[in-house]
Amino acid sequence: MKYAAIAALAALAVAFAPVGARAGVDFDAAIKSATAFSDAGDHKRAFDALDKARLYAEESDIPKLHAARGRAHGRAGDYFNAIIEYGKAVRNNGGDSCMFAERARFFESIGEFGQAWADASLAASRGCESSAALSLQGRMRMIRGDYVRAISPLVESIELGPELPDTLADISTAYLAAGQPWVAAQYARAASDLRPDEPHLISLLADALSMSGAYEESISAYRRALELDPKKDVTANNYGFTLFAAGRTEEAAQVIDSLNDRAANAYALCNAVEIRLRQEKHAEAYGYGQACLEQMDKQRGLAHYERYYIRAVAEAMRAIETDREELHPLTQLDLADQRESKGDLAGALSHCLVASMLEPSDPAILLRAGKLYAALGDAGRAGSMLETAARAAAPGSETALDARRALFNQSLRALPRSR
């Protein structure tokens, strides 16, 4: 009995001996094993491996262990425990500033953007230059609406690390918002090449191509995205609008009407207004306009429509109802001049947009609208309008040159700044 007790104590002593006393035991290998299990979706075996690693951990390994547990919780979708584990890692480790960046990703995942921004800023101030940290800085700036300044850290992140599809998509989105759809298309294509069956990446590419004026290629991409995810309303809406912009009005009407029959929303209803105006079906346009205005009350987040486009719809509806002679592009441009001379840029833009509904291929109207969008601070729509105007104008004409100059000035504002 005495010898049995001694043997048991000896076994316990071996079990809790330092790493150096255990032949063949590797703490880092156990962590890597846990990561591999997490990546494969086998979360139970991942945590089993981390429990094993804990037995082998020295004091200096504790922060790394907590960080590994945080990553494992994150891969399992348990963001709250991921944040707790990273908090322990940060408290136990004064040197690894990138742990703040990793914790920030999980704050971002649960919508705690303020805390995510604080962690990302802290990681940057302490010298973290990892790909993940730079990508995070870019995403946080995008969340704050600072798309121009988001581009630089996002691009740097893919230069430091692997070209991740999500980061490439973020860069594409930032360039779209900054009014450079032709650049956005390059990054969206790179993201889609890495994940060729991901519908949202194909849809992003289609959006960028559409805003660049490459309508036929865009239409093919939208169709592919809808084959993979036929219930995606935003993709269907943008597909219909691109058909409309390409002059395929009847096809556009079929797509938009089908979308409105399934789930009416402000975007699709507004597009239905434009389509009916081009078809000179004024009574139907008026009906869709009223429905669009009503729907706007239920979708308060659509700020750009509230500020500009819906005002244009209201102007068109008023003209249809009271004075159809106003439904002429030159009359609308005269009204735009009157509004602009009084400093009412939004009102001027609304009349320009009505004029563009009536004459969608007139480069002078598109140029005017693009300049007004730029003056109102909407870089994305300014760039898109100016690019379309430049493509629609006769080569070498004053309108084409003016559009290119305005587009160049707009692009300068969107160039990445050095940090």
Summary of the structure (lengths in Angstrom):
residues: 419
radius of gyration: 28.1
end to end distance: 71.4
largest distance: 109.3
contacts: 1427
relative contact order: 0.05
helix: 79%
strand: 0%
